[in-house]
Amino acid sequence: EDITATWYPPVPPKFVLPNPDSVECAMLIRALDGLSKLKLRTGYLDQAEAVQLRLIGTLRASRGMDSISTIEACRGLGWMYEMNERFGDAKGVLVRTLELAENSSSVRGETRIQLVSALCEDLSTLHRKLRQYQRALSYAEKAVRTLEQGELGRSNPRCGVLWTAITSDWAVIEGMSSGQLKEVYFAAKEAMRVASKTFPAHSDHFEADAWQCAAHSNFLAVLLAKDDVKSAEDHLSKAVVFCPHLKEEGYLEKLTGAALDGERT
């Protein structure tokens, strides 16, 4: 309750809101939303935060704390705090907003799935920026599991993006155990599974910065970490068809070196 009072203050006592169903109330909400975005675009972050807080207070009083409009406004406030490098406040707001989305009585079905997964992605991205990779992993995995319950199921391209990010997060954790290596291998395989169901839109290969190419690159790195040179060679021969730039990442040299090491032993 204290946290709610701190971040989502109620409307001032002497301020009388228009009827929630009135045109005036809708106009007030649009005005506050527009002013907040304007302040954000022009770089007045403190003023944008103040207006966003007033927007949240107005939405809370008129539509309820667990309405989709209020939840999205709270999510916006979290990213304002992140932009202003108030990382503790950003995490607190996003965690609280995720709880609101998960327990909302008015946001259901596919809308709830998309909103909850987006908030989990937000928290994963924030923790990754702070180099808190275990927490980033935890929220990314929660986002994937949530998306898999949606209309597109396990083949949702966003799942592929998240599995690719999860693989990368595992890669920066030093001293992985054999059990953790199995985890990163599973994540890399899942990313490849989703990538295999997507295709380049306007050419015969993906752009170098496409997540699908990152998934291929990650998978090759994992296979080399497992000393599975044969599988890595087979995968590279298929991957370069879709991502020709992989030839320039030195995998051919790595594979050759790994093969020679294997022959020596």
C-alpha positions, 0 to 999 in steps of 0.5 A: 500500500505504501508503494502504491501511495508513493508511485501512484498518488491519488487525485488531490482532495480538492480536485473534482474529476469529471464523470468517468464516462463523460467526454470531459474525462476522456479529453482530460486523459488524452490531454495528460497523455499527449502532454506527457509524451510531448515533455518526453520527446522534448527531453523534459524528463522530470516534467514528463514523469510528473504529468505521467503520475497525474495521468496514472492518478486520473486513470486510477480514479476513473477507470480503476488501477487494473484497467489496461489504460492504467497498466500501460500508463504505469509501464510508460512511467517505468521506462521514464524512470529508466531513461532518467537512470532511476533504475531502482524506481524503474524496477519497482514500478515495472514489477508492481505493474506486472503484478497488476497485469497478472491479477487484473479482473478486466484484462484477460485472454490474449490481451493479458498474455501480450501485456504480461509478456511485454512487461516481462521483456521490459524487466529482462531488458532492464536487468540485462542493461544493469548486467544482472544476467540471472534476473534477465534470464528469469524474466525472459523465460517467463515472457516465453512461457507466457507467449507460448500460451497465446494464439501463435503458441511456441512458433511465435517469432517473439519467442525466437527473439527471446530464446536468442536473448536467453542464449546470449545471457547464458553465454556471458555467465562465466564458469558454467556447469554441465547442467547450465550448458544443457540449459543454454543448449536447450535455449539455442535449439528453441531459438533455431526451431522458431527461426526455421519457421520464419523466412526472409521477407524480400531477399534470399537471406536475412540481414546481418542484424536479424535475430535469426542470424544471431540465433544461428551464430549462438547455436554454432557457438554452443556446439563448439562449446560442447566440442561437437565439431561435426554438428557445428560443421553441418549446421554452418553449411546450412546456416550460411544459405540464410546468413552469408555473413556468418562466413566472416565471423571466423567460424570456418577457422574455429571449426578447422582449429577444433578439428585439428585439436581433435585429431591431435588428441 
